[in-house]
Amino acid sequence: MTAIAVGTPVPDLALNTTQGPLTLSDLRGQTVVLYFYPKDNTPGCTTQAQGFRDLHAEFEAAGAKVIGVSRDSLKSHENFCTKQALPFTLASDPDETLCEAFGVMKMKNMYGKQVRGIERSTFIIDREGRLAREWRGVKVPGHVQAVLEAVQAQ
C-alpha cells in the first residue's frame, strides 16, 4: 500500500480506540492530529504523550482532536492513559492497517539488530478529510508545540 500523500483524501479507516470504535469519516468537520508512536510506557513515547496532554486544551481550543496510535493493545493503552492522565484517545493498531496506510512502518536498529517498528510520525487531517501536513522521523523535544502552531495556523 502506498502511503497517503499531503493534499489527498485520507481513506475512511476504522479505528479501535480507548473511547470505542470510530472511523476517520466520523471525524469530518474537525481537524485531527494523528500521531504514531512506537510503544506505551517507554521514555520517548511517554514524554511525547505528556506533551500532547499538557497542550490538550490548546488543541481543543483550535478545534483539533488528538489521537495517538501504536500497535499496543487497548488494555495497554487504557493503562497508559490512566497512568499519564491522558485526556485524548489512543488507537490500537495491532494488524498495522493504519500504520501501513500512513507509511510509518520502518526497519530500525535496536541493540544492534534490525527490527520492524513504527517510525515516530505525526499527521494533520483537515476538516474535509484530506492530509494537510506530515512530520516523519519525529524528535520529541519541541515537536508537540510545532504541531499545535500548525493547527492554529489552519
PEHU-V441756 format. One record per residue. RES is the residue in three letters. NEAR is the number of other ideal C-beta (glycine too) atoms within 8 Angstrom. D_LAST is the distance of its C-alpha to the last C-alpha in Angstrom with 2 decimals. Layout:
res=RES near=NEAR d_last=D_LAST
res=RES near=NEAR d_last=D_LAST
//
This chain:
res=MET near=4 d_last=28.63
res=THR near=4 d_last=26.10
res=ALA near=8 d_last=22.82
res=ILE near=11 d_last=19.72
res=ALA near=6 d_last=18.06
res=VAL near=7 d_last=14.44
res=GLY near=6 d_last=13.65
res=THR near=8 d_last=16.41
res=PRO near=7 d_last=16.83
res=VAL near=12 d_last=17.60
res=PRO near=7 d_last=21.19
res=ASP near=8 d_last=22.00
res=LEU near=10 d_last=23.47
res=ALA near=8 d_last=25.33
res=LEU near=13 d_last=24.75
res=ASN near=8 d_last=27.56
res=THR near=14 d_last=26.05
res=THR near=9 d_last=27.41
res=GLN near=5 d_last=26.35
res=GLY near=4 d_last=28.04
res=PRO near=7 d_last=27.37
res=LEU near=10 d_last=24.17
res=THR near=10 d_last=22.63
res=LEU near=14 d_last=19.13
res=SER near=7 d_last=19.48
res=ASP near=6 d_last=20.18
res=LEU near=12 d_last=16.56
res=ARG near=9 d_last=15.17
res=GLY near=4 d_last=13.22
res=GLN near=9 d_last=11.34
res=THR near=14 d_last=9.04
res=VAL near=11 d_last=11.77
res=VAL near=15 d_last=12.41
res=LEU near=11 d_last=15.70
res=TYR near=15 d_last=17.74
res=PHE near=16 d_last=21.20
res=TYR near=13 d_last=23.97
res=PRO near=9 d_last=27.70
res=LYS near=9 d_last=29.62
res=ASP near=11 d_last=29.77
res=ASN near=9 d_last=31.62
res=THR near=8 d_last=31.58
res=PRO near=5 d_last=30.76
res=GLY near=10 d_last=27.52
res=CYS near=14 d_last=26.16
res=THR near=10 d_last=27.21
res=THR near=9 d_last=25.58
res=GLN near=15 d_last=22.26
res=ALA near=13 d_last=22.57
res=GLN near=9 d_last=23.54
res=GLY near=12 d_last=20.43
res=PHE near=16 d_last=18.21
res=ARG near=12 d_last=20.83
res=ASP near=7 d_last=20.83
res=LEU near=11 d_last=17.11
res=HIS near=11 d_last=16.98
res=ALA near=6 d_last=16.91
res=GLU near=9 d_last=13.80
res=PHE near=15 d_last=12.01
res=GLU near=8 d_last=13.59
res=ALA near=6 d_last=12.69
res=ALA near=11 d_last=8.92
res=GLY near=8 d_last=10.08
res=ALA near=12 d_last=10.43
res=LYS near=11 d_last=13.87
res=VAL near=11 d_last=15.35
res=ILE near=14 d_last=18.19
res=GLY near=14 d_last=20.53
res=VAL near=13 d_last=22.79
res=SER near=15 d_last=26.19
res=ARG near=9 d_last=29.58
res=ASP near=10 d_last=31.13
res=SER near=7 d_last=32.74
res=LEU near=9 d_last=31.44
res=LYS near=6 d_last=34.28
res=SER near=11 d_last=33.14
res=HIS near=16 d_last=29.54
res=GLU near=9 d_last=30.98
res=ASN near=10 d_last=33.09
res=PHE near=14 d_last=30.22
res=CYS near=11 d_last=28.10
res=THR near=7 d_last=31.18
res=LYS near=7 d_last=32.18
res=GLN near=10 d_last=28.79
res=ALA near=7 d_last=27.83
res=LEU near=11 d_last=24.60
res=PRO near=5 d_last=22.77
res=PHE near=12 d_last=20.67
res=THR near=10 d_last=21.91
res=LEU near=15 d_last=23.63
res=ALA near=13 d_last=24.50
res=SER near=13 d_last=27.82
res=ASP near=13 d_last=28.09
res=PRO near=7 d_last=31.77
res=ASP near=4 d_last=32.24
res=GLU near=9 d_last=29.20
res=THR near=9 d_last=27.82
res=LEU near=12 d_last=24.18
res=CYS near=13 d_last=24.87
res=GLU near=9 d_last=26.43
res=ALA near=12 d_last=23.72
res=PHE near=12 d_last=21.18
res=GLY near=8 d_last=23.93
res=VAL near=11 d_last=24.10
res=MET near=10 d_last=27.90
res=LYS near=8 d_last=29.65
res=MET near=5 d_last=33.09
res=LYS near=9 d_last=33.14
res=ASN near=7 d_last=36.02
res=MET near=7 d_last=37.22
res=TYR near=4 d_last=40.48
res=GLY near=4 d_last=41.54
res=LYS near=6 d_last=41.00
res=GLN near=6 d_last=38.49
res=VAL near=8 d_last=36.59
res=ARG near=7 d_last=33.91
res=GLY near=9 d_last=30.90
res=ILE near=13 d_last=27.17
res=GLU near=11 d_last=25.30
res=ARG near=14 d_last=22.77
res=SER near=14 d_last=19.39
res=THR near=13 d_last=15.86
res=PHE near=14 d_last=13.52
res=ILE near=17 d_last=10.13
res=ILE near=13 d_last=10.82
res=ASP near=10 d_last=8.49
res=ARG near=8 d_last=10.00
res=GLU near=6 d_last=12.43
res=GLY near=12 d_last=13.72
res=ARG near=10 d_last=12.86
res=LEU near=15 d_last=12.50
res=ALA near=10 d_last=9.20
res=ARG near=8 d_last=10.39
res=GLU near=9 d_last=13.76
res=TRP near=11 d_last=15.96
res=ARG near=7 d_last=19.69
res=GLY near=7 d_last=22.70
res=VAL near=10 d_last=20.81
res=LYS near=6 d_last=22.75
res=VAL near=9 d_last=22.24
res=PRO near=4 d_last=22.46
res=GLY near=6 d_last=19.19
res=HIS near=13 d_last=17.16
res=VAL near=11 d_last=15.78
res=GLN near=9 d_last=14.62
res=ALA near=9 d_last=12.84
res=VAL near=13 d_last=11.05
res=LEU near=12 d_last=10.19
res=GLU near=8 d_last=8.89
res=ALA near=10 d_last=6.63
res=VAL near=14 d_last=5.45
res=GLN near=8 d_last=5.54
res=ALA near=5 d_last=3.83
res=GLN near=9 d_last=0.00
//
